[in-house]
Amino acid sequence: MSRPTAEIMDTDSEDELPPGWEERVTLEGKVYYANHQSARTQWDHPCTGKKKRIKGELPYGWEIKFSEDGNVYYVDHINQKTTYTDPRLAFAEEIKDSPMDFRQKFDSSSTALHVLQGRDISGKFAVITGANSGIGYETARSLALHGATVVLACRSIETANRCRSQILAERSEAKVEVMHIDLASLASVRQFAQQYIHHGWPIHILILNAAVFSLPYTRTEDDLEMTFQVNHLSHFYLLQLLEETLIRSQPARVVVVSSESHRFPDLDVNNLSESKLSPPYTHYQDLKAYNLSKLCNVLFSNELNSRLAVRGVTCNSLHPGNMMSTSLARHWWFYRLLFTLVRPFTKSMQQGASTTVYCAVSLDLEGLGGMYFNNCCRCMPSAASCDDKLGRALWEISAKMLAARTVGGSTQSQTQEDSYRAITTRNMQGPNWIYAFYN
């Protein structure tokens, strides 16, 4: 294809085409430009010289067809329209020199539905913990409205069923399932995983979203501090149980919802201990416990990616937004008041869900993990969260804490040690390795 000289245009948009030009796309997704005056075509934009491509599926509800004379046309079944223009042209992207060349398309004002615009994720299965309120609900709703089968993994079945009804009222053909999980109980986590595996469903997207904040000091039935168990250890356990399902579903993504507050704890390999992670009453502060759990989230995400990326499972972590009006602050009147006062200056739930959805479905992140995102943009996490030795140490102590609580207690010390090795050595012999220690 040749490239004639384009006339200079008086326009505010560098991507606007000169008169007589048309943007088209090949069946392989390469964008090219046709000049009707000279009857010539070229690959690069006549004004900017950029090359573009489209990638991914057609938008939800669209279908590509061929006429009897061989022409390609597109059918929008939702709006009952037909066009000869590929609808993905609206989302064409400049060809990058490197897969790590991230170009920010969204920001703090973007919504989850904005991120999903033009996407069809039919056939994908997404599991979301804490999906019955706030950011989790908007994440689930957004994915379901674009074709994914979404599993609401929630403690309150009644609330989750109401959320499911709301999504179905918005789009009756949406696929939404409800399953019970209580992250304050390792037995409940195990039961959820067993039921999920029994269904035989894949997992293409696992979003570890649920969290608690500002709790009074509480020990769970597993004799662990509540914030640490709910925000980190139970999610760690859930991943162990569903790991082989994720691997069989590859490519699969794990998304860990953390927070900018992960930057504050003083955790390192020298002070890492069970009592540091799950402190006694005399050493407990609610905000410090939350911050520590969020650092665990980022460390876990990075270590998980280093272990499973080679098997087709990537993981990224993120910060959804500051002091958003979610149910997190419900446990103390002061935090409820504070979050209410700042509500006009913070993100909406749809905006808060945008970074989660971006990490879950962005085509830019195919095969890429071990990163931290804020406002749909990659950014540097804290130095502590990038400490590989600390990440491995946290993984090992988390596995040891689980092993001590899932096989019957300290009287079975040899069995515990075998369990611990089963988690940490990543036995690659098949999908049944996990049951040797959980059943």
Sequence and secondary structure as in RCSB ss.txt:
>XXXX:A:sequence
MSRPTAEIMDTDSEDELPPGWEERVTLEGKVYYANHQSARTQWDHPCTGKKKRIKGELPYGWEIKFSEDGNVYYV
DHINQKTTYTDPRLAFAEEIKDSPMDFRQKFDSSSTALHVLQGRDISGKFAVITGANSGIGYETARSLALHGATV
VLACRSIETANRCRSQILAERSEAKVEVMHIDLASLASVRQFAQQYIHHGWPIHILILNAAVFSLPYTRTEDDLE
MTFQVNHLSHFYLLQLLEETLIRSQPARVVVVSSESHRFPDLDVNNLSESKLSPPYTHYQDLKAYNLSKLCNVLF
SNELNSRLAVRGVTCNSLHPGNMMSTSLARHWWFYRLLFTLVRPFTKSMQQGASTTVYCAVSLDLEGLGGMYFNN
CCRCMPSAASCDDKLGRALWEISAKMLAARTVGGSTQSQTQEDSYRAITTRNMQGPNWIYAFYN
>XXXX:A:secstr
           S TT   TTEEEEE TTSBEEEEETTTTEEESS TTT   EE  S   TTEEEEE TTS EEEE
ETTTTEEESS GGGGG EE  SSTT       TT  HHHHHTT   TT EEEEETTTSHHHHHHHHHHHHTT EE
EEEES HHHHHHHHHHHHHH TT EEEEEE  TT HHHHHHHHHHHHHHT   SEEEE     S  S B TTSSB
HHHIIIIIHHHHHHHHHHHHHHHT SEEEEEE  GGGGS    TTT  HHHHS  GGG  HHHHHHHHHHHHHHH
HHHHHHHHGGGTEEEEEEE  SS SSGGGGG HHHHHHHHHTGGGS  HHHHTHHHHHHHH GGGTT  S EEET
TEEE   TGGG HHHHHHHHHHHHHHHHHHHSSSGGGHHHHHHHHHHHHTT  S TTTTHHHH 
